[in-house]
Amino acid sequence: MQHQAGANETILIVEDEPVIRLNIADYLRVQGFRVVEATSAVEAIAIMQSDVVKVDLVFSDVQTPGDMDGFGLSHWLRVNRPDVPLILTSAYAMAFETEAIVDQRRPFVAKPYDEQHVVCRIRSLLTNH
């Protein structure tokens, strides 16, 4: 029996804009995912380092407050948690060029994004990871 991604996976959303974060978090929950939310890359790393929750995938904005952005988080994950897939997202024009910079395991979704598309990308990464 093939596993349906979303049955038990936990998605960590890293987004400082509350409305955007809450919208995608709610949508992912409706789709069957467990969701943990962070407002910065530093907060996301703290969650990843804790034993409280096992994160299966990170969905992060490129622009995050503080000293570390989504690219810094991507680097941290590559070094410390290469088993955890990451999807980066951004509304800024320069971000459209980031897919070439970010390796294949770190896909990019432009904002505004279609929530169904995000779920398809998440399920694809979790199924093939």
C-alpha positions in Angstrom: 0.0 0.0 0.0 1.5 3.3 -1.1 1.8 6.0 1.6 -0.3 9.2 1.0 1.9 12.2 1.9 0.1 14.3 4.4 -1.1 11.5 6.6 1.4 12.0 9.3 4.0 14.5 8.1 4.8 17.7 9.8 5.4 20.9 7.8 7.3 23.8 9.3 6.2 27.1 7.8 8.6 30.0 8.1 6.8 33.2 7.3 6.7 36.6 9.1 3.5 37.9 7.5 0.7 36.5 9.8 -2.0 36.5 7.2 0.1 34.6 4.7 1.4 32.2 7.3 -2.1 31.5 8.8 -3.7 31.0 5.4 -1.2 28.4 4.2 -1.0 26.7 7.7 -4.8 26.3 7.7 -4.9 25.0 4.2 -2.1 22.4 4.9 -4.0 21.3 8.1 -7.2 20.8 6.0 -5.1 18.7 3.6 -4.0 16.4 6.5 -0.6 17.8 7.4 0.5 18.7 10.9 1.8 22.2 10.9 4.4 24.1 13.0 4.8 27.8 12.5 7.9 30.1 12.8 8.3 33.8 12.1 12.0 33.7 11.4 14.8 31.4 10.2 16.4 31.5 13.7 13.1 30.4 15.2 12.8 27.6 12.6 16.3 26.4 13.5 15.3 26.3 17.2 12.3 24.2 16.3 14.5 21.9 14.2 17.0 21.4 17.0 14.3 20.7 19.7 13.1 17.2 20.4 9.5 18.4 20.6 8.5 17.8 17.0 9.9 15.9 14.0 9.8 18.2 11.0 9.4 16.4 7.6 9.6 19.5 5.3 10.2 23.2 5.6 8.3 25.8 3.6 10.1 29.1 4.0 9.9 32.6 2.7 13.2 33.9 1.4 12.8 37.2 3.2 12.7 36.6 7.0 13.4 39.0 9.8 16.7 38.9 11.7 20.2 38.0 10.8 19.3 35.0 8.7 17.1 34.7 5.6 15.7 31.8 3.8 19.0 31.2 1.9 20.8 31.0 5.3 18.1 28.5 6.5 18.6 26.5 3.3 22.4 26.3 4.0 21.8 25.4 7.6 19.5 22.6 6.6 21.9 21.3 3.9 24.7 21.1 6.6 22.7 20.0 9.7 19.5 18.3 8.4 20.1 17.2 4.7 17.2 14.7 5.2 14.7 17.5 5.5 13.4 19.0 2.2 12.9 22.7 1.9 10.7 24.8 -0.4 11.6 28.5 -0.7 9.0 31.1 -1.6 9.2 34.8 -2.3 7.3 37.7 -4.0 10.4 39.6 -4.9 11.6 39.6 -8.6 15.1 38.5 -7.7 13.6 35.4 -6.2 12.5 34.2 -9.6 16.2 33.7 -10.4 16.8 31.7 -7.2 15.7 28.4 -8.5 18.9 28.2 -10.5 20.9 29.0 -7.4 19.1 26.6 -5.1 19.8 23.0 -5.8 17.2 20.5 -7.0 16.3 19.4 -3.4 15.4 23.0 -2.6 12.6 24.0 -5.0 11.2 27.5 -5.3 7.5 28.6 -5.4 6.8 32.2 -6.4 4.3 34.4 -4.4 1.5 34.8 -4.7 1.2 31.0 -4.9 -1.7 28.7 -5.4 -2.2 26.7 -2.2 -3.0 23.5 -4.2 0.2 23.9 -6.1 2.1 24.2 -2.8 0.5 21.0 -1.6 1.4 19.2 -4.8 5.0 20.2 -4.5 5.1 19.2 -0.8 3.5 15.8 -1.5 5.9 15.2 -4.4 9.0 16.0 -2.3 7.8 13.9 0.6 6.9 10.9 -1.6 10.2 11.0 -3.6 12.4 11.9 -0.6 
